[in-house]
Amino acid sequence: MHTLTKDDGPADLPGVTKLGIGASWDTTTGGSGGLVGLARKARGTDLDAIAVLMAGQDPVRLAGLDVSDPLQNGGVTHSGDNQTGRGDGDDELIEVDFNKVPGHVTSIVFVCAAYKRGSDFRKAANVSFKVYDSSGGTTAQVADIWPSLLGSGNAVAVAKAVRTPAGWTLEVVNERGTIRQGDQNSLLRFAIGK
């Protein structure tokens, strides 16, 4: 298993036709102790994994935020909204079948955000992203991406799949930023240029 970082540069994906990015996190009390802290931990923390499909610098579709199959052909799918972060394994999973992604889509930006009002990265711990290759009919984890604990903001651009003449590459972005909660346009502007 390899932990991917920004310094690794783009990773070619030869032979990879199906890729998955899984987001997982654990709930903390956000610094509150006592009964208030226990109630917050029981309620959980809602982070959202989102894939923004780009045509050049123009966001044209997104998977996540209640959109499970934006291309309506299984090309990019989202597992659904986990609003608590409880449980083992991936809390949310985005899967890409590159053979079904239309030719005008030049890149896919993978973002994790505390999108909904009241959600907060500070109430999540052990945030990580797993990269899967599902090309051969079986799914194998091939890498991890761990976002930096430093920085501020309620969103992180995790990675970007980029179409090249030879296929696709995966670039680790790992940049924090701030979006207006509940504002899809703010989220899309964050994804542009990543």
C-alpha positions in Angstrom: 0.0 0.0 0.0 1.3 3.4 -0.9 0.3 6.8 0.6 0.0 9.3 -2.2 1.2 12.9 -1.6 1.3 16.0 -3.7 5.0 15.6 -4.2 4.5 12.3 -6.0 3.3 14.0 -9.2 0.7 12.6 -11.5 0.3 8.8 -11.4 -0.5 7.2 -14.8 -3.4 4.8 -14.7 -2.5 2.3 -17.4 -5.1 -0.4 -17.7 -7.3 1.2 -15.0 -10.8 1.4 -16.4 -12.6 1.6 -13.0 -11.4 3.7 -10.2 -12.9 4.4 -6.7 -12.2 7.1 -4.2 -13.5 6.2 -0.7 -13.8 8.8 2.1 -13.8 7.8 5.7 -13.8 9.7 9.0 -14.4 9.3 12.7 -16.6 11.5 14.8 -15.2 13.5 17.6 -16.9 15.7 20.2 -15.4 18.9 18.6 -13.7 19.9 21.9 -16.9 19.7 23.9 -16.9 17.5 27.0 -19.7 16.2 29.2 -23.2 15.5 28.0 -23.0 18.1 25.2 -19.9 16.3 23.8 -21.5 12.9 24.1 -24.7 14.1 22.3 -22.6 15.5 19.5 -20.6 12.3 19.1 -23.8 10.3 19.1 -25.3 12.5 16.4 -22.1 12.2 14.3 -20.3 14.4 11.8 -21.5 14.9 8.2 -18.8 15.3 5.6 -19.6 14.9 1.9 -17.5 13.3 -0.8 -18.2 15.0 -4.1 -16.9 14.4 -7.7 -17.0 17.5 -9.9 -16.8 16.6 -13.6 -15.0 19.3 -15.6 -15.0 20.2 -19.3 -11.9 22.4 -19.4 -12.5 25.0 -16.6 -16.3 24.5 -16.7 -17.9 22.3 -14.1 -20.6 20.3 -16.0 -21.8 17.6 -13.5 -21.3 16.5 -10.0 -21.8 13.3 -8.1 -22.7 13.6 -4.4 -25.1 15.9 -2.5 -28.0 13.6 -3.4 -26.9 13.0 -7.0 -25.9 9.4 -7.3 -25.5 9.0 -11.1 -25.1 12.3 -12.8 -24.3 10.8 -16.2 -27.2 8.4 -15.9 -25.0 5.6 -17.4 -23.0 4.4 -14.4 -19.9 6.4 -15.5 -19.6 8.2 -12.2 -21.6 7.0 -9.2 -21.9 8.0 -5.6 -22.7 5.5 -2.8 -25.0 7.9 -0.9 -24.8 10.4 2.0 -23.4 9.1 5.3 -24.4 11.8 7.7 -22.6 10.5 10.8 -19.2 9.0 9.9 -20.0 6.0 12.1 -19.1 2.5 11.1 -16.0 0.8 9.7 -14.7 1.2 6.1 -15.6 3.9 3.7 -18.3 6.3 4.8 -18.9 7.5 1.2 -17.6 6.1 -2.1 -17.3 7.6 -5.6 -16.7 5.1 -8.4 -15.6 6.1 -12.0 -15.9 3.9 -15.0 -13.6 5.8 -17.4 -15.0 3.9 -20.4 -18.4 5.5 -19.8 -17.2 9.1 -19.2 -18.0 11.3 -22.2 -15.1 12.6 -24.2 -15.8 16.3 -23.4 -15.1 15.6 -19.7 -11.4 16.5 -19.3 -11.0 16.0 -15.6 -12.8 14.9 -12.4 -12.0 16.8 -9.2 -12.7 14.8 -6.0 -13.6 17.0 -3.0 -14.6 16.3 0.6 -16.5 19.1 2.3 -18.4 20.0 5.4 -21.0 21.1 3.0 -24.2 21.2 5.0 -24.9 23.9 7.6 -23.7 22.8 11.0 -21.2 20.3 9.8 -17.6 21.0 10.7 -14.2 19.4 9.8 -13.1 20.1 13.4 -15.6 17.5 14.5 -14.1 14.8 12.4 -10.9 12.8 13.0 -8.8 10.4 11.0 -10.1 11.7 7.7 -8.7 9.6 4.9 -9.2 8.7 1.3 -8.7 5.3 -0.2 -8.0 4.8 -3.9 -9.3 1.6 -5.5 -8.8 -0.2 -8.8 -11.9 -2.2 -9.8 -10.8 -2.8 -13.4 -10.6 -6.6 -13.4 -14.0 -7.3 -11.8 -12.5 -7.3 -8.3 -11.8 -4.3 -6.1 -8.3 -3.8 -4.7 -7.1 -0.8 -2.6 -4.0 0.6 -4.3 -3.3 3.7 -2.3 -4.2 6.1 0.6 -4.4 9.9 0.5 -4.2 11.5 4.0 -5.1 15.2 4.1 -2.9 17.5 6.1 -4.1 18.3 9.6 -2.8 21.8 9.2 -4.8 24.5 7.4 -8.2 25.9 7.7 -11.4 25.7 5.8 -14.3 23.4 5.5 -13.3 21.7 2.2 -10.4 19.8 0.8 -9.7 19.1 -2.9 -8.4 15.6 -2.5 -7.4 14.5 -6.0 -8.0 15.0 -9.7 -8.3 12.5 -12.5 -7.1 14.1 -15.7 -7.7 12.8 -19.3 -4.5 12.5 -21.3 -4.0 11.2 -24.9 -2.8 7.9 -23.4 -5.7 7.5 -20.9 -6.1 9.0 -17.4 -3.8 10.2 -14.7 -4.5 10.7 -11.0 -3.0 13.8 -9.3 -3.0 14.4 -5.6 -4.2 17.9 -4.9 -4.6 18.0 -1.1 -5.6 21.7 -0.8 -7.8 23.1 1.9 -10.2 25.9 1.3 -13.5 27.5 2.4 -16.8 27.2 0.7 -20.1 28.7 1.8 -22.1 25.9 3.4 -25.1 24.9 1.4 -24.0 26.9 -1.6 -23.3 24.7 -4.6 -21.9 27.5 -6.7 -19.3 28.1 -4.0 -18.4 24.4 -4.1 -18.0 24.5 -7.9 -15.9 27.6 -7.8 -13.6 25.8 -5.3 -13.2 22.9 -7.6 -12.3 25.1 -10.6 -8.5 25.4 -11.1 -7.6 22.5 -8.9 
